C-alpha cells in the first residue's frame, strides 16, 4: 500500500512538530484517566500505541492523533460503581469495578469494527450522501465552539490566592506569542507556533508563581504504567458499548474536519471503513490493558490548521513520544503541573481554528444561505449542538450535543428536499 508521507522534511523539524502535537493533546489525554480513576501513564501509552494502530490501518495517509475519549467518562464511572459496589471514584471498591468498565470499552471497540464493516458493505458514496457540506460544516463548527467553555474555564479558575487577572495576562501572553510566531516568524519557528506559545506561556506562569514544583519533585524519573486486564459484566457492557454508535458520528465529523484542513478526501481514500477500523482496534487495545477508550482528537485538527503541516509522520513521531513519556514520570509531572491559564490560552486558538474550518467548509462549497432550507438546518444544528453542552442520557447512554446535532442535521437534510422552495 502506498503512503503519502512527505520526504522533504528533516527529522529535526518533524520532531519539533511531533512534540507540539503531544503538548497540545497532553492535557485532554490525561484528564480522562484522572476523572475516571485510571492511570494517566496508561492513557499516554494507549494514545501512542493507538495512534500507530490507526496509522497502520489507514496506510499512513491520515494525519491523526488518537487520545482519551471524553464521551465515555460518565459511563466508565457508572460501570465501575455498579460492578464494584462503590459510590465514589477512587475508592477501593470503585477500583475493583474498573476492570469491568474496561471490558465494556473493549466491546465498544469491537462494535466500531462492526460499523466499519457496514460502511464497507454499504459503500462510501452512500454514506457520504448523509454528510453534505450543510451537515458537516456546522458539525465541525460545533466541535470547535462546544470546547470554548473549557478554554475559558481553564483561564478563569483561580490558582491559590493568585489574582485571576494574572490568569488572563498569562493566557494573553500565550495567545499573543502564537499570533506573532504564526504571522511573522520564518523557517522552522513558523511551523511550531503552538509549542512556542506553550513554552512562553509556561515561563510567564512560572514568573507569576502559578507552577507547583513539588509535584514535579515528588515524581520518580522512571515509572511503569499500571496495566490490568479487563473483566466482563453485561451491565457494564450495556452501559458503555452503545456509546460507540454515538461517537461514530463524532468520528465522521473529525475525519471531515481533517479532510477540510488538509484538502484531501480521507473518507474516500483511505476510506471511512479504514479510519473506523483503526479507531476500533485502538480502543480495543486500550480496553485490553486498562486504559480509556481512544478517539480521534479535535485538538489535532486545530494544530494541523495552525501549522499547515499535514505529514502523517509527524503524528507517528508524536505517538512514539507519548509512549516514551508513559514511562518518564518527571516529564509527565511537568506537563501535569502546567497551569490552566497556559492551556486555556492555547486552547482559545486551537478551538477557534476548528470552528473556523467548519465555516470555511460552508464557504468553499458555496452553501446558499438565502435558501430557508439550508438556514433552518444550520440553525437547528448550531443551537442544539451548542445548547446541549451537557450530555443527554437516554437509556443509560450519554449523547453529546454534537452527536445530537449531527443526527438531526442528517435527518433534516434527507427530509427537506432541495426543491422545497419556490421562486
C-alpha positions in Angstrom: 0.0 0.0 0.0 1.4 3.4 -0.9 1.7 6.2 1.6 1.5 10.0 1.4 4.4 10.5 3.9 6.4 13.5 2.8 10.1 13.0 2.4 11.3 16.7 2.3 11.0 17.5 6.0 14.1 17.0 8.1 13.9 14.8 11.2 14.6 17.7 13.5 11.7 19.7 12.1 9.3 16.7 12.3 10.5 16.0 15.9 9.6 19.6 16.9 6.2 19.3 15.2 5.6 15.9 16.9 6.4 17.4 20.3 4.0 20.2 19.6 1.2 17.7 18.9 1.9 15.9 22.2 1.8 19.1 24.2 -1.5 20.2 22.5 -3.1 16.8 23.3 -1.5 16.0 26.6 -3.9 17.8 28.9 -7.0 16.3 27.4 -5.4 12.8 27.2 -4.6 12.6 30.9 -7.7 14.4 32.1 -10.0 11.4 31.3 -8.0 9.0 33.4 -7.8 11.5 36.2 -11.6 11.8 36.2 -12.2 8.0 36.0 -9.5 6.7 38.4 -7.3 5.3 35.7 -3.5 5.7 35.4 -2.6 8.7 33.2 0.6 6.9 32.2 -1.6 4.1 30.8 -3.6 6.7 28.9 -0.4 8.0 27.3 0.7 4.5 26.4 -2.7 3.8 24.8 -2.7 7.1 22.9 0.7 6.3 21.4 0.1 2.7 20.5 -3.4 3.5 19.4 -2.2 6.2 17.1 0.2 3.8 15.5 -2.5 1.2 15.1 -4.7 3.8 13.4 -1.9 4.9 11.0 -1.2 1.3 10.0 -4.9 0.6 9.4 -5.1 3.7 7.2 -2.0 3.2 5.2 -0.3 6.1 7.0 -2.3 8.6 4.9 -4.3 10.4 7.6 -2.5 12.9 9.9 -4.5 12.0 13.1 -3.5 11.6 16.7 -5.7 9.4 19.0 -6.3 10.2 22.6 -8.7 9.6 25.5 -12.3 10.0 24.7 -14.5 12.3 26.8 -17.7 10.6 25.6 -17.0 7.6 27.8 -16.3 9.3 31.1 -19.7 9.1 32.7 -20.3 5.5 31.5 -16.9 4.4 32.8 -17.6 5.9 36.2 -21.1 4.4 36.3 -20.0 0.9 35.2 -17.1 0.8 37.8 -19.5 1.9 40.6 -22.2 -0.6 39.6 -19.9 -3.5 39.3 -17.7 -2.6 42.2 -20.5 -1.6 44.6 -18.9 1.8 45.1 -20.4 5.3 45.5 -17.3 7.4 44.7 -14.5 7.5 42.2 -11.1 6.3 43.5 -12.3 4.2 46.4 -11.1 0.6 46.8 -14.5 -0.7 45.7 -14.5 1.6 42.7 -11.1 0.4 41.6 -12.2 -3.2 41.9 -15.0 -2.4 39.5 -12.8 -0.6 37.0 -11.7 -3.8 35.1 -15.4 -4.4 34.2 -15.5 -0.8 32.7 -12.5 -1.6 30.5 -14.2 -4.8 29.5 -17.1 -2.6 28.2 -14.5 -0.4 26.4 -13.1 -3.4 24.6 -16.6 -4.4 23.4 -17.2 -0.8 22.3 -14.0 -1.1 20.2 -15.3 -4.3 18.7 -18.6 -2.5 17.8 -16.6 0.0 15.9 -15.3 -2.9 13.7 -18.9 -3.9 13.0 -19.7 -0.3 11.9 -16.6 -0.3 9.7 -17.8 -3.5 8.0 -21.3 -2.0 7.5 -19.7 1.1 5.9 -17.6 -1.1 3.6 -20.7 -3.1 2.5 -23.0 -0.1 2.1 -20.4 2.0 0.2 -18.6 5.3 0.9 -20.7 7.3 -1.6 -24.0 6.2 0.1 -22.6 7.1 3.5 -21.3 10.4 2.1 -24.7 11.3 0.9 -25.8 11.6 4.5 -23.0 14.2 5.2 -23.1 17.0 2.7 -21.5 20.4 3.5 -24.7 21.8 5.1 -24.3 19.0 7.7 -20.5 18.6 8.1 -19.8 22.4 8.1 -22.0 23.1 11.2 -20.8 19.9 12.9 -17.2 20.9 12.6 -18.0 24.4 13.8 -19.9 23.0 16.8 -17.0 20.7 17.7 -14.8 23.8 18.0 -17.2 26.1 19.7 -18.5 23.5 22.2 -15.0 23.3 23.6 -14.8 27.0 24.1 -16.2 27.0 27.7 -13.4 24.6 28.6 -10.7 27.0 27.4 -12.3 29.9 29.3 -12.7 27.8 32.4 -9.0 26.9 32.4 -8.2 30.6 32.3 -10.7 31.8 34.9 -10.2 29.1 37.6 -8.3 30.7 40.4 -4.9 29.2 41.4 -4.5 29.5 45.2 -4.5 33.2 46.2 -3.2 34.5 42.9 -5.3 37.2 41.4 -7.4 35.9 38.5 -6.3 39.0 36.5 -2.8 37.3 36.2 -4.5 34.3 34.7 -5.7 36.4 31.8 -2.3 38.0 31.5 -0.6 34.6 31.1 -3.3 33.4 28.7 -2.9 36.6 26.7 0.9 36.1 26.5 0.4 32.6 25.2 -2.2 33.7 22.6 0.0 36.7 21.5 3.0 34.5 21.1 1.1 32.1 18.8 -0.1 35.1 16.8 3.3 36.7 16.5 5.1 33.4 15.6 2.3 32.4 13.0 2.4 35.8 11.3 6.0 37.0 11.5 8.3 34.1 12.2 10.3 32.4 9.5 11.7 28.9 8.9 11.2 26.2 11.4 9.8 28.6 14.0 6.8 29.3 11.9 5.9 25.6 11.9 5.6 25.3 15.7 3.6 28.4 16.9 1.6 26.3 19.4 4.7 24.7 21.0 6.4 28.1 21.3 3.2 29.6 22.7 3.1 26.9 25.4 6.7 27.4 26.3 6.5 31.2 26.6 3.2 30.9 28.5 4.7 28.3 30.9 7.6 30.7 31.6 5.2 33.5 32.2 3.2 31.3 34.6 6.4 30.5 36.5 7.2 34.2 36.8 3.7 34.7 38.2 4.1 31.9 40.8 1.5 29.6 39.3 3.5 26.4 39.0 3.6 23.8 41.8 7.1 22.4 41.6 6.5 20.0 44.5 4.5 17.7 42.1 7.5 17.5 39.8 10.0 17.0 42.6 8.0 14.1 44.1 7.6 12.3 40.8 10.1 9.4 40.0 12.3 9.6 36.9 11.2 6.2 35.6 7.8 4.7 36.3 5.8 1.7 34.9 2.2 2.2 33.8 -0.3 0.4 35.9 -1.8 -2.1 33.4 -4.6 -4.5 34.2 -6.7 -7.0 32.2 -10.4 -6.4 31.6 -13.3 -8.3 33.1 -16.8 -8.6 31.6 -20.2 -7.9 33.0 -23.3 -7.4 31.0 -24.3 -4.4 33.0 -21.0 -2.6 32.2 -21.2 -3.7 28.5 -24.7 -2.4 28.2 -23.7 0.9 29.6 -20.5 1.5 27.7 -20.6 -0.3 24.4 -23.6 1.6 22.8 -21.6 4.8 23.1 -19.6 3.6 20.1 -22.7 4.3 18.0 -22.8 7.9 19.2 -19.0 8.5 18.8 -19.3 7.1 15.3 -21.0 10.4 14.3 -18.3 12.4 16.0 -15.6 10.3 14.3 -17.1 11.2 10.9 -17.1 14.9 11.9 -13.4 14.7 12.9 -12.4 12.9 9.7 -14.3 15.5 7.7 -12.6 18.3 9.6 -9.2 16.8 8.9 -10.1 16.4 5.2 -11.2 20.0 5.0 -7.9 21.2 6.6 -5.6 19.0 4.6 -7.5 19.4 1.3 -7.8 15.7 0.9 -10.8 13.4 1.0 -9.9 10.9 3.7 -13.5 9.4 3.7 -12.8 8.2 0.2 -9.0 7.5 0.5 -8.0 5.5 2.6 -11.7 5.1 3.3 -14.1 5.7 6.2 -14.1 1.9 6.9 -10.3 2.0 7.5 -10.4 5.0 9.8 -13.2 3.3 11.8 -11.2 0.1 11.9 -8.2 2.0 13.2 -10.2 3.7 15.9 -11.9 0.5 16.9 -8.7 -1.6 17.2 -7.0 1.3 19.1 -10.0 1.3 21.6 -9.9 -2.5 21.9 -6.2 -2.3 22.8 -6.9 0.4 25.4 -9.6 -1.8 27.0 -7.3 -4.8 27.0 -4.6 -3.1 29.0 -6.7 -0.9 31.4 -6.9 2.4 29.5 -9.7 4.8 28.5 -11.3 4.5 25.1 -9.4 6.1 22.2 -10.8 8.6 19.7 -9.7 11.0 17.0 -8.9 14.3 18.5 -10.4 17.7 17.5 -7.4 19.5 19.1 -5.3 17.7 16.5 -7.3 19.4 13.7 -6.6 22.8 15.3 -2.8 22.1 15.3 -3.0 21.0 11.6 -4.8 24.2 10.7 -2.4 26.4 12.6 0.9 24.8 11.3 -0.3 23.7 7.8 1.9 20.7 8.2 -0.1 17.6 7.2 2.7 15.0 7.2 1.4 11.8 8.9 5.0 11.0 10.0 4.7 14.0 12.4 1.9 12.3 14.2 3.7 9.0 14.3 6.7 10.7 16.0 4.2 12.2 18.4 2.9 8.7 19.2 6.4 7.5 19.9 7.0 10.4 22.2 3.8 9.6 24.1 4.9 6.0 24.5 8.2 7.1 25.9 6.6 9.7 28.2 4.3 7.0 29.7 7.5 5.6 31.4 9.0 9.0 32.2 7.4 10.2 35.4 9.2 13.5 35.7 8.1 14.8 32.4 4.5 13.7 32.9 4.5 15.6 36.2 6.0 18.7 34.4 3.1 18.7 31.9 0.5 17.9 34.6 1.8 20.9 36.6 1.1 23.2 33.6 -1.2 25.9 34.9 -4.7 26.2 33.5 -4.2 29.7 32.0 -1.5 28.4 29.7 -3.7 25.5 28.4 -6.6 27.9 28.2 -4.8 30.5 26.1 -3.5 27.9 23.7 -7.0 26.3 23.5 -8.6 29.6 22.6 -6.6 29.5 19.3 -6.9 25.7 18.7 -10.6 25.5 19.3 -11.2 28.7 17.3 -9.3 27.2 14.4 -11.6 24.1 14.4 -14.7 26.3 14.3 -13.2 28.4 11.5 -12.6 25.3 9.4 -16.3 24.4 9.7 -17.2 27.9 8.4 -14.6 27.5 5.6 -16.3 24.3 4.6 -19.6 26.2 4.1 -17.9 29.0 2.2 -15.8 26.8 -0.1 -18.8 24.6 -1.0 -20.9 27.7 -1.7 -23.7 26.7 0.6 -26.6 29.0 -0.2 -28.0 30.6 3.0 -30.6 32.6 1.1 -32.5 29.3 0.9 -34.6 28.8 4.0 -33.9 25.1 3.9 -30.2 25.5 4.5 -30.7 28.3 7.0 -33.1 26.1 9.1 -30.9 23.1 9.1 -27.8 25.1 10.2 -29.9 27.0 12.8 -31.3 23.8 14.5 -27.9 22.1 14.4 -26.0 25.1 15.9 -28.4 25.7 18.8 -28.8 22.1 19.8 -25.2 21.3 19.3 -24.0 24.2 21.5 -27.0 24.4 23.8 -26.9 20.8 24.8 -23.4 21.1 26.2 -24.1 18.6 28.9 -24.7 15.1 27.6 -28.3 13.9 27.2 -28.8 10.5 28.8 -31.2 8.1 27.1 -31.4 4.6 28.4 -28.1 4.9 30.2 -26.3 6.1 27.1 -24.9 9.7 27.1 -25.5 11.6 23.8 -23.4 14.7 23.4 -24.7 17.9 21.9 -22.6 17.5 18.7 -23.9 13.9 18.1 -27.5 15.1 18.6 -26.9 18.0 16.2 -25.3 15.7 13.6 -28.1 13.2 13.7 -30.8 15.8 13.4 -28.9 17.5 10.6 -28.7 14.2 8.7 -32.4 13.7 9.1 -33.4 17.2 8.2 -31.2 17.1 5.1 -32.9 14.0 3.9 -36.5 15.0 4.9 -36.3 18.5 3.4 -35.9 18.3 -0.4 -33.7 20.7 -2.3 -36.6 21.9 -4.3 -38.8 22.7 -1.4 -38.7 26.5 -2.0 -40.5 28.3 -4.9 -39.1 31.3 -6.7 
